[in-house]
Amino acid sequence: MRGGTLAPSAQPFGQVLRYRRASIMDGRDGMTWLVVTPARNEAARLPGLAASLAAQTRQLIGLWVIVDDGSTDGTAEIAAALDPGFPVRVLSRQNEGGLTGASEFAAFLHGADEGLRSIATPERVMKCDADLRLLPTYLEELRETPPEVGVCGGVLAGLGELEQVTYVLGGLKAYTPAAYRIVRQLPVALGWDVLDEVALRLSGLEVRVMPTAVAVTSRRTGSSEGLLAGRRRNGAISRWVGYHPAYFALRVLRFLVRKPVVLGALALVQGYATAGRGPHPDVLRRAMRDHQAAKLKNLLRNPVRFLTLHYGLGRGAGSGGGSKE
C-alpha cells in the first residue's frame, strides 16, 4: 500500500504528509521522546512501568504524561508520587465508556496533545500502556529507526503471547510528530490503532516492528475487561475496520481453539454481527480489505512462509505481538 493513490476522501492524510515532508527530521536534534500512558485503575502497575522506563540503557524521555482516565483506585495519586528521573505530568479526565467507548484512545490523544505543548517537536510520541514493562534496551533499539518510519515499536513477550509481528502492538506505538498529525485526524473509536497504520502507509510512511526491542506484560492482551468482553470487542473492531470476510472467517477458526475455547470464537462473531458499520472512512476500510486480500493470496501461495511471518511459528516465544489480527 505504500505510495498508493489516495481517494478524494483520504486526501487529508496525503495533505498532512506533503506539508510535513520538508521537515520530516523534526525532533532528531532534541533526542527527546514524549511518552503517554493512559491509565484507568492502574495504581498497582504504574510503579513497575516507571521502574522499567527509568532503567533504560539510553534515556530518551523528555516528558512522561500519565492520563488518569476516571480511576477509582488512587491512580492519579500514585502517578504524582513517581520519580523516574525525568519530568512526569499527571492529567485527569472523565472516562468515556471504557475500552468499548474508545476512552483509552481519547485519553492517549489528550495526553499527547497536552504533552506537545511542552515538547513541540519530540523525536517520537509514544503510547506506553501501564501494564507493560520495557526491557532495559527497548528505547535504545528503537532510537535508530529512521524518521520515514511513521510508527515503530517492539514485540511483546510473556504470558504465551505469540502472534504476528507485522504490525506494532497498540500499547507500544511510537509515532514521529508528522505521523501523529496524520493519525490524529482519525475518528476516536474502536479500531483507531488498526487503521492508524493503514493511514500512514497510504500517506507514504513506513510501519516497522523491531523484534530486538522487547517488552513484557502483566496480563493477556485484550483481557482487562474479561476475555469474553475482549473477544466481543475484537469482533466489533473487525467489522468497523473493514475486515475481508475470508480473513475474518480464518480468525474465527483460530479463536475456536484458544481460551476460552469455542466461547471466545462465538463472542467474536457476536461482536462482529452486532457492531454495525462503524465511523471510519471508507478509503481506509477498503485499503484494509485489499491488504488482507493480498495476505490471503500469499497464504495460498506459500502457507509455511505466511504462518512463519505473520504468526511467529518457528520463532522463540520472545517474538510475540498482540492479538489485533
Residue, then its C-alpha position, 0 to 999 in steps of 0.5 A: m500500500r505504500g505510495g498508493t493513490l489516495a481517494p478524494s476522501a483520504q486526501p487529508f492524510g496525503q495533505v498532512l504528509r506533503y506539508r510535513r515532508a520538508s521537515i520530516m527530521d523534526g525532533r532528531d536534534g532534541m533526542t527527546w521522546l514524549v511518552v503517554t500512558p493512559a491509565r484507568n485503575e492502574a495504581a498497582r502497575l504504574p510503579g513497575l512501568a516507571a521502574s522499567l522506563a527509568a532503567q533504560t540503557r539510553q534515556l530518551i524521555g523528555l516528558w512522561v504524561i500519565v492520563d488518569d482516565g476516571s480511576t477509582d483506585g488512587t491512580a492519579e495519586i500514585a502517578a504524582a508520587l513517581d520519580p523516574g528521573f525525568p519530568v512526569r505530568v499527571l492529567s485527569r479526565q472523565n472516562e468515556g465508556g471504557l475500552t468499548g467507548a474508545s476512552e483509552f484512545a481519547a485519553f492517549l490523544h489528550g495526553a499527547d496533545e497536552g504533552l506537545r505543548s511542552i515538547a513541540t517537536p519530540e523525536r517520537v510520541m509514544k503510547c506506553d500502556a501501564d501494564l507493560r514493562l520495557l526491557p532495559t534496551y527497548l528505547e535504545e533499539l528503537r532510537e535508530t529507526p529512521p524518521e520515514v518510519g511513521v510508527c515503530g515499536g517492539v514485540l511483546a513477550g510473556l504470558g504465551e503471547l505469540e502472534q504476528v509481528t507485522y504490525v506494532l502492538g497498540g500499547l507500544k506505538a511510537y509515532t514521529p510528530a508528522a505521523y501523529r498529525i496524520v493519525r490524529q485526524l482519525p475518528v476516536a473509536l474502536g479500531w483507531d490503532v488498526l487503521d492508524e497504520v493503514a493511514l500512514r502507509l497510504s500517506g507514504l510512511e513506513v510501519r516497522v516492528m523491531p523484534t530486538a526491542v522487547a517488552v513484557t506484560s502483566r496480563r493477556t492482551g485484550s483481557s482487562e475487561g474479561l476475555l469474553a468482553g475482549r473477544r466481543r470487542n475484537g469482533a466489533i473492531s473487525r467489522w468497523v475496520g473493514y475486515h475481508p470476510a475470508y480473513f475474518a472467517l480464518r480468525v474465527l477458526r483460530f479463536l475456536v481453539r484458544k481460551p476460552v475455547v469455542l466461547g471466545a470464537l462465538a463472542l467474536v462473531q457476536g461482536y462482529a454481527t452486532a457492531g454495525r458499520g462503524p465511523h471510519p472512512d471508507v478509503l481506509r476500510r477498503a485499503m484494509r480489505d485489499h491488504q488482507a486480500a493480498k495476505l490471503k493470496n500469499l497464504l495460498r501461495n506459500p502457507v509455511r512462509f505466511l504462518t512463519l511471518h505473520y504468526g511467529l511459528g518457528r520463532g522463540a516465544g520472545s517474538g510475540g505481538g498482540s492479538k489485533e489480527 
